[in-house]
Amino acid sequence: MSNNKQLLWEQDAIIRHIQLVLQSYKHWTGNDLVNMSDSPEEIAQQIFEAPFALVSHGTEADPIFNYGNRKALTTWELSWEEFTKMPSRQSAEEVVQEERDRLLQETEAKGFSNFSGVRISSTGKRFHIKNGIIWNLVDEQNQYCGQAAIYSNTVWL
């Protein structure tokens, strides 16, 4: 899961990233995704072990996933190393790419969006996400840093 002996959620870069994800969620929705009274380290572990899937991608021309919690990794049937090398567009079949691209552009313009849609695991299993939320990641200077998504309702097709 990681090249050093620390658990994923114990790594400083992951802890900082989760704080960015959660602060951005609050920025756009006005709500906390989890109880923020715990330490950043405890929150990072809670997010990784959460019953919902949480993913994020960066700002590359062809954005690459830079985070997926255990639920997301299980759903996409990938290891951390595989997932964080995968362009996020590969999470959807070609036939729904236009819809996915429209959703990402809408979210970039509005800040966050609700979504539902069919996605595909690394082994070709299709699943329908219902009632997901996607939002822009923004830093302290309100600079765009990518996007994150959360969902807990999936139906395997």
C-alpha positions as CSV (number, residue, x, y, z in Angstrom):
1,M,0.0,0.0,0.0
2,S,2.9,2.3,0.6
3,N,6.7,2.2,0.1
4,N,7.5,3.0,3.7
5,K,6.5,1.3,6.9
6,Q,3.8,4.0,7.8
7,L,0.2,3.1,7.1
8,L,-1.2,5.2,4.3
9,W,-3.3,7.4,6.6
10,E,-0.2,8.1,8.8
11,Q,1.7,9.8,5.9
12,D,1.9,13.5,6.2
13,A,1.0,14.1,2.5
14,I,-2.1,12.0,2.9
15,I,-3.1,13.7,6.1
16,R,-2.7,17.1,4.4
17,H,-4.6,15.9,1.3
18,I,-7.5,14.7,3.4
19,Q,-7.6,18.1,5.2
20,L,-7.8,19.8,1.8
21,V,-10.6,17.4,0.7
22,L,-12.6,18.0,3.8
23,Q,-12.1,21.8,3.9
24,S,-13.1,22.0,0.3
25,Y,-16.2,20.0,0.9
26,K,-17.2,22.4,3.7
27,H,-16.3,25.4,1.5
28,W,-18.8,24.3,-1.2
29,T,-21.5,22.5,0.8
30,G,-21.4,24.3,4.1
31,N,-21.3,20.9,5.8
32,D,-18.7,18.7,7.5
33,L,-18.2,15.3,5.9
34,V,-17.0,13.8,9.2
35,N,-16.6,15.0,12.8
36,M,-13.7,17.4,12.6
37,S,-13.0,17.4,16.3
38,D,-10.6,14.5,16.1
39,S,-6.9,14.9,15.2
40,P,-6.0,15.2,11.5
41,E,-4.3,11.7,11.8
42,E,-7.5,10.2,13.3
43,I,-9.6,11.8,10.6
44,A,-7.3,10.5,7.8
45,Q,-7.7,7.0,9.2
46,Q,-11.5,7.4,9.5
47,I,-11.8,8.5,5.9
48,F,-9.7,5.6,4.7
49,E,-11.8,3.1,6.6
50,A,-15.1,4.8,6.0
51,P,-18.2,2.9,4.7
52,F,-18.4,5.3,1.8
53,A,-16.1,5.6,-1.2
54,L,-14.0,8.8,-1.5
55,V,-11.8,9.5,-4.5
56,S,-9.9,12.5,-5.8
57,H,-7.9,13.5,-8.9
58,G,-5.4,16.2,-9.6
59,T,-5.2,18.9,-12.2
60,E,-3.2,17.2,-14.9
61,A,-4.4,17.6,-18.5
62,D,-5.6,14.0,-18.2
63,P,-6.3,13.9,-14.4
64,I,-4.8,11.1,-12.4
65,F,-6.4,9.7,-9.3
66,N,-4.4,10.9,-6.3
67,Y,-6.5,9.3,-3.5
68,G,-8.9,6.5,-3.0
69,N,-10.0,5.1,0.3
70,R,-10.4,1.4,1.0
71,K,-14.0,1.3,-0.2
72,A,-13.1,2.9,-3.5
73,L,-10.0,0.6,-4.0
74,T,-12.3,-2.4,-3.3
75,T,-14.9,-1.1,-5.7
76,W,-12.5,-0.5,-8.5
77,E,-10.6,-3.7,-7.6
78,L,-7.2,-2.0,-7.5
79,S,-4.3,-1.5,-5.1
80,W,-3.3,1.9,-3.9
81,E,-0.3,1.9,-6.3
82,E,-2.5,0.9,-9.3
83,F,-5.3,3.4,-8.5
84,T,-3.0,6.4,-8.0
85,K,-1.5,5.8,-11.4
86,M,-4.8,5.6,-13.2
87,P,-6.3,8.5,-15.2
88,S,-9.7,9.1,-13.7
89,R,-11.4,9.0,-17.1
90,Q,-10.7,5.2,-17.1
91,S,-13.2,4.9,-14.3
92,A,-16.0,5.2,-16.9
93,E,-16.7,3.3,-20.1
94,E,-16.2,5.1,-23.4
95,V,-19.9,5.3,-24.0
96,V,-20.4,7.5,-20.9
97,Q,-17.3,9.7,-21.3
98,E,-19.2,12.6,-22.7
99,E,-21.6,12.6,-19.8
100,R,-18.7,12.3,-17.3
101,D,-16.8,15.2,-19.0
102,R,-19.9,17.3,-18.8
103,L,-20.3,16.6,-15.1
104,L,-16.6,17.5,-14.4
105,Q,-17.0,20.8,-16.4
106,E,-20.2,21.6,-14.6
107,T,-18.6,20.9,-11.2
108,E,-15.5,23.0,-12.1
109,A,-17.9,26.0,-12.9
110,K,-20.3,25.6,-10.0
111,G,-18.1,24.2,-7.2
112,F,-20.0,21.0,-6.6
113,S,-22.6,18.8,-8.2
114,N,-24.7,15.8,-7.4
115,F,-24.3,12.8,-9.7
116,S,-25.3,9.3,-10.6
117,G,-23.8,7.2,-13.3
118,V,-22.3,3.9,-14.4
119,R,-18.7,3.2,-13.8
120,I,-16.4,0.2,-14.4
121,S,-14.0,-1.6,-12.2
122,S,-10.5,-2.6,-13.4
123,T,-11.8,-6.1,-14.2
124,G,-14.7,-4.9,-16.3
125,K,-17.4,-5.1,-13.7
126,R,-20.0,-2.4,-14.1
127,F,-21.7,-0.6,-11.3
128,H,-24.2,2.3,-10.9
129,I,-23.4,5.0,-8.5
130,K,-26.5,6.7,-7.1
131,N,-26.6,10.0,-5.2
132,G,-22.9,10.9,-5.3
133,I,-21.4,14.3,-4.8
134,I,-18.4,15.7,-6.6
135,W,-16.7,18.9,-5.6
136,N,-13.7,21.1,-6.5
137,L,-10.7,21.0,-4.3
138,V,-9.4,24.5,-3.5
139,D,-6.5,25.5,-1.3
140,E,-6.3,28.4,1.3
141,Q,-5.8,30.9,-1.6
142,N,-8.9,29.5,-3.3
143,Q,-6.7,28.0,-6.1
144,Y,-8.2,25.0,-7.9
145,C,-6.4,21.8,-6.9
146,G,-8.5,19.1,-8.5
147,Q,-11.8,17.4,-7.7
148,A,-13.1,14.8,-5.2
149,A,-16.2,12.6,-5.2
150,I,-18.0,10.6,-2.5
151,Y,-20.7,8.0,-2.9
152,S,-22.1,5.2,-0.7
153,N,-24.8,3.8,-2.9
154,T,-23.7,1.5,-5.6
155,V,-25.6,-1.2,-7.5
156,W,-23.6,-3.9,-9.4
157,L,-24.9,-4.4,-12.9
